[in-house]
């Protein structure tokens, strides 16, 4: 999971999120609107919450922070929980599960319409568990 960057690029992600094997993560707010700062475009793999995230800060305290670096840990945690529910899933299968069960976020990437999913861990894990256990 790599933060896509906070330059507000409409059709690009920052290095190293542009590496083909990286999972590039952009940021949305609580209303599923793109964060004004988030880099985005066809190279973006997923969105996650990244605006006004209560986070640890120096001096044994907490504060609200925003950025794609706040969104990327949400996706890392989602992958860990999917791995727990589906130990045989590959990275590609976990990514696809998050894409398939996420909320579609549409945006314009320099004239090209793009749809990228914002993770929905409840749907991803409920669907994952249901597919594993026919009683669910």
DOKOL-345791 format. One line per field, with one value per residue (C-alpha): residue number from 0; residue in one letter; y, x, z. Coordinates in steps of 0.25 Angstrom, whole numbers, padded with zeros to 4 digits, always signed. Layout:
N
n [NUM;...]
res [A;...]
py [Y;...]
px [X;...]
pz [Z;...]
END
This chain:
136
n [0;1;2;3;4;5;6;7;8;9;10;11;12;13;14;15;16;17;18;19;20;21;22;23;24;25;26;27;28;29;30;31;32;33;34;35;36;37;38;39;40;41;42;43;44;45;46;47;48;49;50;51;52;53;54;55;56;57;58;59;60;61;62;63;64;65;66;67;68;69;70;71;72;73;74;75;76;77;78;79;80;81;82;83;84;85;86;87;88;89;90;91;92;93;94;95;96;97;98;99;100;101;102;103;104;105;106;107;108;109;110;111;112;113;114;115;116;117;118;119;120;121;122;123;124;125;126;127;128;129;130;131;132;133;134;135]
res [X;X;X;X;X;X;X;X;X;X;X;X;X;X;X;X;X;X;X;X;X;X;X;X;X;X;X;X;X;X;X;X;X;X;X;X;X;X;X;X;X;X;X;X;X;X;X;X;X;X;X;X;X;X;X;X;X;X;X;X;X;X;X;X;X;X;X;X;X;X;X;X;X;X;X;X;X;X;X;X;X;X;X;X;X;X;X;X;X;X;X;X;X;X;X;X;X;X;X;X;X;X;X;X;X;X;X;X;X;X;X;X;X;X;X;X;X;X;X;X;X;X;X;X;X;X;X;X;X;X;X;X;X;X;X;X]
py [+0000;+0013;+0027;+0033;+0047;+0060;+0069;+0069;+0063;+0060;+0049;+0044;+0038;+0041;+0032;+0021;+0019;+0019;+0006;-0005;-0015;-0004;-0002;+0013;+0019;+0032;+0039;+0043;+0050;+0045;+0048;+0040;+0053;+0053;+0060;+0073;+0069;+0055;+0050;+0042;+0036;+0022;+0017;+0019;+0005;+0009;+0021;+0021;+0031;+0041;+0054;+0058;+0045;+0045;+0040;+0039;+0051;+0054;+0056;+0044;+0052;+0051;+0060;+0061;+0059;+0058;+0052;+0040;+0035;+0034;+0026;+0016;+0010;+0007;-0001;-0009;-0012;-0016;-0026;-0032;-0035;-0040;-0049;-0054;-0057;-0063;-0069;-0074;-0061;-0055;-0040;-0039;-0046;-0037;-0025;-0030;-0032;-0018;-0013;-0021;-0018;-0004;+0009;+0014;+0028;+0035;+0046;+0053;+0050;+0061;+0058;+0043;+0038;+0029;+0020;+0015;+0008;+0014;+0002;-0003;-0013;-0018;-0022;-0028;-0037;-0041;-0045;-0052;-0060;-0063;-0068;-0077;-0083;-0087;-0086;-0071]
px [+0000;+0006;+0000;-0003;+0002;-0004;-0002;-0016;-0012;-0024;-0017;-0005;+0000;+0014;+0026;+0026;+0011;+0013;+0021;+0012;+0013;+0009;-0005;-0007;-0017;-0024;-0032;-0047;-0055;-0066;-0076;-0069;-0064;-0050;-0040;-0036;-0021;-0022;-0014;-0023;-0025;-0025;-0013;-0020;-0025;-0033;-0039;-0040;-0043;-0032;-0038;-0038;-0033;-0030;-0016;-0004;+0005;+0017;+0017;+0008;-0004;-0014;-0018;-0026;-0018;-0021;-0014;-0013;-0003;-0015;-0023;-0012;-0012;-0027;-0025;-0013;-0022;-0033;-0023;-0019;-0034;-0037;-0025;-0030;-0044;-0037;-0023;-0022;-0025;-0014;-0011;-0018;-0031;-0031;-0030;-0041;-0050;-0048;-0051;-0063;-0069;-0065;-0073;-0071;-0065;-0066;-0056;-0050;-0035;-0032;-0044;-0045;-0056;-0050;-0057;-0049;-0055;-0054;-0052;-0064;-0058;-0071;-0076;-0063;-0062;-0077;-0076;-0063;-0068;-0081;-0073;-0065;-0077;-0089;-0097;-0096]
pz [+0000;-0004;-0002;-0016;-0012;-0007;-0019;-0025;-0038;-0046;-0055;-0047;-0035;-0028;-0027;-0022;-0024;-0039;-0038;-0045;-0033;-0023;-0018;-0020;-0010;-0011;+0000;+0001;+0012;+0021;+0010;-0001;-0008;-0013;-0004;-0011;-0009;-0013;-0026;-0035;-0049;-0055;-0047;-0034;-0029;-0017;-0008;+0007;+0017;+0018;+0023;+0038;+0043;+0058;+0058;+0068;+0069;+0077;+0092;+0094;+0088;+0077;+0066;+0053;+0041;+0026;+0014;+0006;+0016;+0026;+0015;+0012;+0026;+0025;+0012;+0019;+0031;+0021;+0014;+0028;+0031;+0018;+0019;+0033;+0026;+0014;+0017;+0003;-0004;-0013;-0013;-0026;-0020;-0008;-0017;-0026;-0014;-0008;-0022;-0024;-0011;-0010;-0012;-0026;-0027;-0040;-0044;-0056;-0059;-0069;-0078;-0076;-0067;-0056;-0046;-0034;-0021;-0007;+0002;+0010;+0019;+0025;+0011;+0007;+0020;+0020;+0005;+0008;+0020;+0012;+0000;+0010;+0018;+0011;+0024;+0024]
END
